[in-house]
């Protein structure tokens, strides 16, 4: 055996070891990636399962909201004077009020919360502007009237509140500045509560008519 052949014989095992180590490293990397993907799939499946449980009643909830709407319309249709003038009417309206409170309580226990944004700043993520109300004493885009209450199902919007908003007043404080002054505990101040603008492209920003 020549010296060159002997050197080659010594070099081959070292090269083979290096190749095997590279293959092992590659196999480990593939294994880790596969495990990470499997964990991601598991988490997505768990999240989908939780969402299915939390939002399974969405269709039923939307249907039952009409019951609450009718109760509220019945209450709004009778003024205070009419109630005072008739004991029968007062008793009837008291019963309707109790029924409405019980319905709202049942809805809240199911994760459904009523949105009544009167006096709040217009939020295109949760409100639908139907008309404008001239009011120079209020910042532009303040909710002046609530035509139909909105509802949340857990952390999702079930139905936007249909509202009338003010116009002609001072421009509202920028959202960023307002968030710095009064950011809710645990929040990041990014709630989509942007300034109201007539015809804005937001989901509820379009005004249908002027009052």
ZIRA-V43175 format. One record per run of one state. SS is the DSSP state (H for helix, E for strand, L for the rest). FROM is the first residue (numbers start at 0). LEN is the number of residues. If there is no record, write none. Layout:
ss->SS from->FROM len->LEN
ss->SS from->FROM len->LEN
//
This chain:
ss->L from->0 len->2
ss->H from->2 len->52
ss->L from->54 len->3
ss->H from->57 len->19
ss->L from->76 len->3
ss->H from->79 len->6
ss->L from->85 len->1
ss->H from->86 len->23
ss->L from->109 len->2
ss->E from->111 len->4
ss->L from->115 len->5
ss->E from->120 len->1
ss->L from->121 len->5
ss->E from->126 len->8
ss->L from->134 len->7
ss->E from->141 len->7
ss->L from->148 len->1
ss->E from->149 len->4
ss->L from->153 len->2
ss->E from->155 len->4
ss->L from->159 len->1
ss->E from->160 len->7
ss->L from->167 len->7
ss->H from->174 len->8
ss->L from->182 len->26
ss->E from->208 len->2
ss->L from->210 len->1
//
